[in-house]
Amino acid sequence: MTIREEREALERRILSKRACLSAKSRGRARPLEPDPVRTCFQRDVDRIVHCKAFRRLMHKTQVFLSPEGDHYRTRMTHTLEVSRVARTIARGLRLNEDLTEAAALGHDLGHTPFGHAGEAVLNEILPGGFAHNEQSLRLVDRLEREGAGLNLTWEVRRGILCHTGPDRAETLEGQIIHLADQIAYINHDIDDAIRGGILYPMDIPLEPCQVLGFTHGERIDTLVGDIISQSSEGTELRQSEDCRAAMQALRSFLFETVYYNPAAKGEEAKAQDMLRRLFEHYRKDPDRLPAEYQEIRLSEGVERAVCDYIAGMTDKYAVEQFAALAIPRAWSVK
């Protein structure tokens, strides 16, 4: 018996009947020989962590554009926090932690530079619209590995796609990502807003804190514990009414005071204008797109190729490309 087979046997013994077993995966678009050590979902974790898009997350905005300080969240640290919250919920419910981790690590791979401000621009420009969860799936299916994609399992792909939007993942592990994402960003965005002087601790509404707790850790512990206790049975995850209402109250508070706050988001208009101009530049002169996007240009159109290129940019790279386009280079006469 291989190490993988031992792990699959262990899953059958210790996981809930509601869990998605590695040995029961629906598989991949292109079948692979089983790995002697890793289950299919462990293999997906490794494929995601080692891909280029995952590394780029460290240089993409979470909420604050170009913050001055080392302790603000980036899209990478957000992803890691989602993964930890999600795995804790999965463990508490005796679900498949490896599947949960893979979907969590992949859920934001397709996010744009400059956070949701960048997403809004591409949604405005691209025919048919743009959504980062759909782009995350497109990236693992189509764009990574020079167009071959990561060839992930069906369950991980559904967890990535369904972490936001109206669709619900078929597995409980996939459903966890939707809630873990909200738990992570609601709490760490409050933390970053306080660090940035946008909020003060006394600004946080009292009523939801009386339900969830008055510190970052207390709120996460309460929300995670509530999901575990409320979801011990059934085919979908649940929250108690008090915790659900308190979490949504904090989310609404963040939209009012942080996400739409000119002091917090004052540079967004500049970033959005920059992305619009980059898009138009490459649309008019698609020969300047890197080689890996030329095949997409031919098969799916210029706008799609330009969108894929810009969506994959880090904040810094987008600024550098715009500077090369708009700012004259220094020169001298010898």
ChimeraX attribute file (.defattr): number of C-alpha atoms within 10 A of each C-alpha:
attribute: neighborCount
match mode: 1-to-1
recipient: residues
	/A:1	8
	/A:2	11
	/A:3	13
	/A:4	19
	/A:5	18
	/A:6	14
	/A:7	17
	/A:8	18
	/A:9	15
	/A:10	11
	/A:11	19
	/A:12	16
	/A:13	10
	/A:14	11
	/A:15	18
	/A:16	15
	/A:17	11
	/A:18	18
	/A:19	21
	/A:20	23
	/A:21	21
	/A:22	25
	/A:23	17
	/A:24	9
	/A:25	15
	/A:26	10
	/A:27	18
	/A:28	16
	/A:29	11
	/A:30	8
	/A:31	10
	/A:32	10
	/A:33	5
	/A:34	12
	/A:35	14
	/A:36	12
	/A:37	14
	/A:38	18
	/A:39	21
	/A:40	25
	/A:41	26
	/A:42	18
	/A:43	18
	/A:44	25
	/A:45	21
	/A:46	13
	/A:47	17
	/A:48	21
	/A:49	14
	/A:50	11
	/A:51	16
	/A:52	13
	/A:53	23
	/A:54	19
	/A:55	14
	/A:56	17
	/A:57	26
	/A:58	18
	/A:59	18
	/A:60	26
	/A:61	27
	/A:62	24
	/A:63	24
	/A:64	24
	/A:65	20
	/A:66	16
	/A:67	14
	/A:68	9
	/A:69	8
	/A:70	6
	/A:71	10
	/A:72	21
	/A:73	22
	/A:74	21
	/A:75	24
	/A:76	21
	/A:77	16
	/A:78	22
	/A:79	24
	/A:80	16
	/A:81	21
	/A:82	26
	/A:83	26
	/A:84	17
	/A:85	23
	/A:86	29
	/A:87	25
	/A:88	19
	/A:89	27
	/A:90	25
	/A:91	14
	/A:92	17
	/A:93	22
	/A:94	18
	/A:95	25
	/A:96	24
	/A:97	24
	/A:98	22
	/A:99	30
	/A:100	32
	/A:101	27
	/A:102	30
	/A:103	32
	/A:104	32
	/A:105	26
	/A:106	28
	/A:107	31
	/A:108	26
	/A:109	30
	/A:110	26
	/A:111	27
	/A:112	31
	/A:113	30
	/A:114	28
	/A:115	20
	/A:116	18
	/A:117	20
	/A:118	26
	/A:119	20
	/A:120	16
	/A:121	20
	/A:122	25
	/A:123	15
	/A:124	13
	/A:125	15
	/A:126	14
	/A:127	10
	/A:128	8
	/A:129	12
	/A:130	18
	/A:131	19
	/A:132	24
	/A:133	22
	/A:134	18
	/A:135	25
	/A:136	24
	/A:137	25
	/A:138	18
	/A:139	22
	/A:140	25
	/A:141	18
	/A:142	17
	/A:143	22
	/A:144	17
	/A:145	15
	/A:146	10
	/A:147	15
	/A:148	12
	/A:149	16
	/A:150	18
	/A:151	20
	/A:152	24
	/A:153	22
	/A:154	13
	/A:155	24
	/A:156	31
	/A:157	24
	/A:158	20
	/A:159	30
	/A:160	30
	/A:161	26
	/A:162	22
	/A:163	25
	/A:164	21
	/A:165	11
	/A:166	7
	/A:167	11
	/A:168	17
	/A:169	23
	/A:170	15
	/A:171	21
	/A:172	23
	/A:173	32
	/A:174	30
	/A:175	25
	/A:176	26
	/A:177	30
	/A:178	23
	/A:179	22
	/A:180	25
	/A:181	22
	/A:182	17
	/A:183	22
	/A:184	21
	/A:185	19
	/A:186	22
	/A:187	19
	/A:188	21
	/A:189	21
	/A:190	22
	/A:191	18
	/A:192	18
	/A:193	21
	/A:194	15
	/A:195	14
	/A:196	16
	/A:197	10
	/A:198	15
	/A:199	18
	/A:200	13
	/A:201	12
	/A:202	7
	/A:203	11
	/A:204	17
	/A:205	14
	/A:206	11
	/A:207	12
	/A:208	20
	/A:209	17
	/A:210	11
	/A:211	16
	/A:212	22
	/A:213	17
	/A:214	15
	/A:215	13
	/A:216	15
	/A:217	12
	/A:218	12
	/A:219	22
	/A:220	20
	/A:221	16
	/A:222	14
	/A:223	24
	/A:224	20
	/A:225	16
	/A:226	19
	/A:227	21
	/A:228	20
	/A:229	15
	/A:230	13
	/A:231	19
	/A:232	16
	/A:233	12
	/A:234	10
	/A:235	13
	/A:236	16
	/A:237	16
	/A:238	17
	/A:239	18
	/A:240	14
	/A:241	9
	/A:242	12
	/A:243	19
	/A:244	16
	/A:245	14
	/A:246	20
	/A:247	22
	/A:248	14
	/A:249	15
	/A:250	19
	/A:251	19
	/A:252	14
	/A:253	17
	/A:254	20
	/A:255	12
	/A:256	11
	/A:257	17
	/A:258	20
	/A:259	19
	/A:260	12
	/A:261	13
	/A:262	11
	/A:263	12
	/A:264	19
	/A:265	15
	/A:266	13
	/A:267	15
	/A:268	18
	/A:269	12
	/A:270	10
	/A:271	19
	/A:272	19
	/A:273	13
	/A:274	19
	/A:275	23
	/A:276	17
	/A:277	14
	/A:278	20
	/A:279	22
	/A:280	14
	/A:281	15
	/A:282	19
	/A:283	19
	/A:284	12
	/A:285	11
	/A:286	18
	/A:287	13
	/A:288	12
	/A:289	16
	/A:290	11
	/A:291	10
	/A:292	14
	/A:293	22
	/A:294	18
	/A:295	13
	/A:296	19
	/A:297	17
	/A:298	11
	/A:299	10
	/A:300	11
	/A:301	13
	/A:302	22
	/A:303	20
	/A:304	17
	/A:305	24
	/A:306	26
	/A:307	21
	/A:308	20
	/A:309	18
	/A:310	20
	/A:311	24
	/A:312	24
	/A:313	22
	/A:314	21
	/A:315	22
	/A:316	15
	/A:317	15
	/A:318	20
	/A:319	17
	/A:320	13
	/A:321	13
	/A:322	16
	/A:323	13
	/A:324	11
	/A:325	13
	/A:326	12
	/A:327	9
	/A:328	8
	/A:329	8
	/A:330	5
	/A:331	6
	/A:332	4
	/A:333	3
	/A:334	3
